[in-house]
Amino acid sequence: MRFAARREVKEHDSEAALNGRAGGLWLCGAVLTGCVIAWVVQGDQTRRVGSHLVLFALAFVAYLVALYVARGLSVRGLRLAVGVAVLWRLALVAAFPLLSDDVFRYVWEGRVQIHGGNPYAWGDRPDSPRWEGLRDGVWRGVTHREYTAVYPPLWEMAGRLIVGLHDSVAAMKAFVVACELGLMAVLARMLRRRRLPRERLLILAWSPLALVEVAGSGHNDAVAALLLTASLAALDRGDGLGSAVMAALGAQTKLLPALVAASWLRRYRWWHVVAALDVALLLFIPYAAAGPGLWMSLGKLGRYWLFNETLFDVLARLAGGHEEGVRLAGALLAAVALFLASRKTDPVTSALAVLAASILLAPNVLPWYALWFLPLLVLRDSPGALLFTGTVQLAYLVYPEWLSGQRWQVSGTVRVLEYGPCLVVALVAWLRSRPAGGAERSEWAPTS
C-alpha cells in the first residue's frame, strides 16, 4: 500500500511538473505573439532600431525559456506549437520588410527576366534606361542599382517563377516561408531517424531570428538552407549521389552549401561529385550570354564590402590589403573544409565548424547569415551558436549612424558585445564536453 501510494504521489508530481512546463511554454508563446504583432503593426524597423532591439531581446529570452520548458513536449503539443509558429509567419509575410531591402531586388530581378532581360548582364542592371517603364515601388526599394545580380542561377530561376505567378513582395516572402516550412518537415524526419527529442524542432520554429529575417524580411537563405539540409538528410540515408546533387543545387542559390559539402567529400564517390558539378554548370546555360557579368557583382562584393567583421581585420593586415585578405580567408576556409573531410568528421559537426569559420573569417557578416546555424542546432547542441542567433541583431545598430550620413559600419564595442559572449559560451561548453579521459562527449550525437 505504501509503495502504491508513493508511486501515485510521484505520478501526480510528474503530471504537475509537465502541466507547469506546458503553462510556461504557452506563456512564452504569448510573449512572442506580442512581439510579432508589434513588428507587423510597425513594419519597417530601420528607423526604430532601439525599440526593435528591445522587442527582439524580449522575444529571444522568451524563446530560450520556451526551449527549456518544452522538454518532454507531447506530439499534440508540438503540433500546436508549430501551428502557432506558422501563424506568426503568415502575419509577418503581409508586413512591410522589417530590416532589409533584399527582397525588393529578388522581385525586381524576377521581373526583369519576365520581360526578356538577363539579370547578370550590364545592360539589364536595375538602373538601366531599358527598364524605365517598369519602375515602381519595388524598383525604388532596390539599393545598389548599379550592381547586376549577385545570387547564383537557381535563385534567379526561382525568382522568375514566383514573379511570373504573382509580382509582389508578399508573394516572394511567402515563397521563402514555404521553403522554411519545408525545412522544418525535413528536420522533423531527421529527428525521428536520429531518435532525438521531437521538441528540438522549436529551435527553428520559434526562433526570433527566423521570424525577423525570413518571414519578416524575406531573405532567401531559407531556400538554400532547405537544400543543404536535404543534402544532409540524404547522407543520413546513405544516398551519396542525392546528397551531392542537393548540395550543388543549394550552392546555386547561395554559395555556402558548396563549402559545407567540401567538408563531406570523403563521403562521396568521384562520380557523385562529377554529377553534382554537371548539374551546377547546366544551370548557368540560360544566363551564359552575360559573360563576365555572371561573376562581376560577386567580385565587387569581395573587393569592397566590409561590415561587422572579426578576424578578417587580422587577415587583411597579414595579407597586405583587403583583396589579399579575402583571398587568404577563402584559402583558410577551403583548408578547414578539406581538413574536416580528411578526418571524416560527423557531417553536422563539420557543417557547424565550416559555418562558424566562415562567420569569423568573412569581411562581411550580415545578421541573416546566422540563419544557417538554426537547422544544424536542431540536430546538435552548440550553445555559443544559439546565443549568436540572438546577439547578431546588434549589428542593426548600424542604421542610426548610416541614416545620418556616416559609414556603414558598427563600432568595435558593438562587435565585442555581439561576438564576445558567444565565444565565451562556446569555450565553456567545449571544456565541459571533454571528460577527464579526453574523449569528447555530445549530448545530442546521432544514435545511428
N, C-alpha and C positions, 0 to 999 in steps of 0.2 A: 504493500500500500504506500509506504513512504517513497519507494522508488518511483511508483507511478505518479505520485503527487509531485515529486521533484521534476520528473520529465514534463508534466503538464505545465509547471511553472516556467521551465526553460523554453518550452514551445511558445508559451504566452509572451515571454520576454523577447523571444526571437521575432514573433509576429509584430510586437510593438515596435521593435527596432526597425523592421522593414517598413512599417507604416510611417514611422518618423522620417526615415530616409526618403520615402516617396513624397511626403509633405515638403521636405526640404528641396527635392528636385523640382516640384511644381512651383515653389516659391521663387527659385532661381529662374524658372521659365517665365514667371510673371515679370521679373526684373528685366530679362532680355526682351520680352514683349514690349515693355515700356520704352526701352532704348530704340527698338526697331520703329515703333510708332513715331518717336521724336525724329529719327532720321528720315522717315517717309514724309512727314509734315514739313520739315525744314528743307529737304532737298540738298542742294549744293552746300557742302561744308567748307569749301576752300576759304571763305571769308569769316568763318566762325570756328577756327581750328581749336581754340581753347575750350569751348563748350563741347566740341566733338570729342576731344581727348578725355574730358570728364565723363561723358556718356560711355565712351569706349572702355575706360578704366572700370566703371561700374559694371558694364556688361562682362568684362573679362574676369573680374572677381566672381561674379555670379556663375560664370562658365566653369571656373576652376572648382568652385564648391559643388556645382552640379556633377562634375566628373567624379568627385569624391563620394557623394551620396548616392550615385547611380549604381554602385556595386550591388550585384545580385538582381538587377532590374529584370522583371519578367518579360516574356515575349510581347504580351499585350502592352506593358508599359513602354517598351522600346518602340512599338508601332505608334503609340500615341505621341511619344517624344519626337520621332521622325516626322510624323504628321504635322506637329506644331512647327518644326523646322521648315517644312515645305511651305506652310502658310507665311512664315516670316519672309521667305524668299519671294513668294508671289507678290507680297506687298512692296518689297524693295524693287522688284522689276519695274513696277509702274512709276517709281520715283525718278526724279532727275538724277543723273550720275553724281555720286556723292563727292568724290575726291580726285577724279581723273578724267581726262578728255579722250583717252584712248579709244573708247567705244565709238566716238564720232568718226575717227579715222577708219575703223572697221567698216562702218556703214558706207562711208564715202568711197572707199576702195572697192567695195562690192558694187556700188552704183556705177562707178567708172567702167567696170567690166561689163555690166549690163548694157552700157551704151557703146560697147566696142573698144574700150581702151585697155591698155596694159599697165597695171599699177606700178610696175618696175621701170617703165620707160620714162625718160626725162620729159618727153613731150606730153606725157599724161599725168605729171605730178599735180597735186591739188591746186597750186596757183597758176596752172597753165591757162592761157586765154581760151583754150579749146572748151573749157568746162564752165564758162561764164553763165550759160543758160541753166546750169544745174545748181548754182549757188543758192543756198538757203540756210536755215538754222544749223543743219548738220555741217555744212561747209564752214560756217563761222565758228563752229566748235573745234575744228581741226587746227592743231598747232603744228609748227614746223612745216608749213605748206610747201616749202622749197625742197623737202625730202620726198623721194619716191618711197615705195613700200619697203619696209624692213623685215616683215614677217615672211616665213617660208611659204612655198606654194600651196600646200594643203590648206593652210588657213585662208589664203586668198580665195581658193575654190569654195571653201565653206562660207566665206563672206558673200560671195556672189550668189550662192544658193539661197541664203537667208534673205538677202535684199530682193532677190527675184520673187520670193514668196511674200515678203512684206517689207517695204522700205521704211524702216523706223528703228530708232534706238531701242525701244521697248522690245521689238522682235529679236534684235541682236542679244540683248540681255537675257531674254527668255531662252534663247538657244544655249548660251553658256551655262545657265542654271540647269537646263535639261541635261547637259553633259555632266554637270556636277552631281545631279541625282543619279545618273548612270554610274558615276564613280562610286557613289555610296552603295549601289547594288553590287558592284564588283567586289567592294571591300567586305560587304556582308557575307558573300560567298567565301571569300578568303578567310574570314574569321571562323566560319564553320569548319572549313577544311583544316585550319591550323589549331582548331579546338581552343580558341581564345574567347574570352568573355564577350558576349554579344553587345554589351553596353559600351564597348570601346568605339563603336560607330559614332557615338556622340562627340568624340574628339573632333570629327569633321562636321557632323550635322549641326552642332550647337556652337561652333567656333565663331566668335565675333569677327575675326579676321575674314573668314569666308563670307559672312553676311555682308560686310562692308565692301570687300574687294571684288566679289563675284556678282552676287545679286545687286549690290549697291552701286558698284562702279562698272561692272560688265567686263572684267578682264578675261581674256581668252586662255589664261593659264589653266583653267579648269578643263579645257578641251585636251590640251597636251598631257595634263596630269592623268586624265582618264585613259589615254592611250598608253602612257608609261605604266600605269597600274595594271592595265590589261596585259601588257608585256610581262610584268612580274607574275601575274596570275598564271600565264602560260608556262612560265618557268616552274611554278608550283606543280603544274600538271605534267611536267616533263616534255612539253612541246617547245623545243628549241626554235624551230622554224617560225611558229606562230609568234613567239616572243620577239625574235629578231625583226620580223616584219612590223609588228606593232610598235616596237621602239623606233623603227625607221619612219613610220607614219607620225609618231609623236614628234620626232625631230623635224618633220616637215610642217609642224605647227609652231613649235618653239625649239630652240637648238639644244636645250639642256638634256632631253632624253638620249641624245647621241652620246653625250659624255657619260651619263649613268650607264648606258648599255655597254660602253667600253670597259667598265669595271666588271661586267659579266662575261667577258669574251671567252673565258675558258669553259663556259657552259654551252657555247655554241660550236657547231661544226663549221668548217670553212664555207660550205655551200649555203649554210644559213645566212652567213654574213654577205655572201655574194648576192643572194636573192634579195636581202634587205636593201643593199645598195642599188640594185636594179630598180626596185620599187621607188626608192627615193629619187633616182635620176629621171624616171619616167614622168614624175610629177612636175619636173621643170619644163618639159617639152612645150606645153601651151604658152609659156612665158619666155621662151628662148630668144624671141626676136628682140627683147630688151638688151641682150648682150651684157656689157659690164654693169648695166643698171640692176641686174639681179643681186649684186653684192655692194653696190655703191653706197647706199644709206647705211648698211651694216658696217662698212668700213669707216664711215664718218662717225658713227656711234662709238666705235672702238677708239678712234683717234682723238676725239674731242670731248666726250662726255665724262664728267666726273661728279659723283654725288654720293654722299653717305658711305664713303669707303672706309676701310680699316687698314688692313695690311698692305693694300695697294700703294699707299704713300711710301712705305719702305721699299717695295719692289721698284717703284719708279725712280727713287733715289739711287738704288743699287744699279739699275739698268741704264741710268743716264737720261731719262726722259719719259714722258707719258706713253708714247707709242711703243718704246722699248719695254716699258713696264707691262703694257698689255700683252706683248709677245711673251715676256717672261712668265706672266700669270697663266697664259694659255699653256705654255710648256709644263709648268708645275702641275696644273690641273690634269693634263694628259698623263703625267708621271704618276700622280696619285691614283687615277683610274686604272692604269696598267699595273701598278703595284698591287692594288686590291684584286685585280683579275688574276695575277700570278699566284696570290695566296688562296684563290678560290673562296674569298670571304662570302659569308651569308649575303644573299642579294639585298635584303632590306638594310643590313648594316652598311654594306658598301654604298648603297644609294644615299643613305643618310650622310656618310662620310664625304662623298663627292659633292653633295648639295652644300654641306657646311663649308667645305673648302672653297666652293665657288662663291659663296657669300663673303667669306673672309678675304679672298684674293681679288674680287671683282672691283673695277673702278666705278661701277655704277650699281647701287643697290637700292631698288625701289621697294616700298612696303609690300606690294603684292608678290614679290619674289619669295616671301616666306610661306606663301600658299603651298608650295611644293612639299613642305615638311608635313603637312596635315595627313595625307593618305599614308605616309610612312609611319607617322606616330600612332595611327590606328593599329598598326601591326607590331610596333615595338616602342617601348618607352625610351624617351630622350628628354628629360626634364628641362635641360637648357634650351633645346629647340622649341619645346612647348612654350616656355616663357618668352622666347623671341617672337612668337606669333602675336604676343601682346605688346612688348616694348617697341617693336618695329614701327608702330603707329607714331612714335615720337618724331620720326623723320618728316612728318607733315608739318612740323614747326617751321619748315622752310617757307611755307606760304605767306605768313605775315610780312617777312622781310622781302621776299621776292615781289609781292604785290606792291610794296612801297618802292620798288626800283632797285633793290640790292641783288647780290649774286644768288644764283640757285645753288645754295649750299647750306647745310646745317652746321652749327658750331661744334667744336670739339667736345664741349661739355655735354651737349645733347647726345653725341655719339657714345660718350662714356656711359651715360645713363641708359642708352639703348642696348649696347653690346655688353657692357661690363657685368651686370648681374647675371646675364645668360651664361657667360664664360665661367663665372664663379660656380653657378649651379651645376653646369656641365662637369666641371672639375670635381666637385664634391660627389656628384652621382657616380662618376667614373671610379673614384677612390673607394667608394662604398661598395661598388660592384666587384671589387677584386678581393676575394678572401685571402687568408694567410698563405694558402698554397700557391697563389699566383694565377690560378685559372679564373678567367673572367666569368661572372655569373650574369645571366639575363633573365629577369622575371618573366618576360613575355617572349622568350625564344620559341621558335616553331617546334611543334611536337612531332613533326613528320618531315 
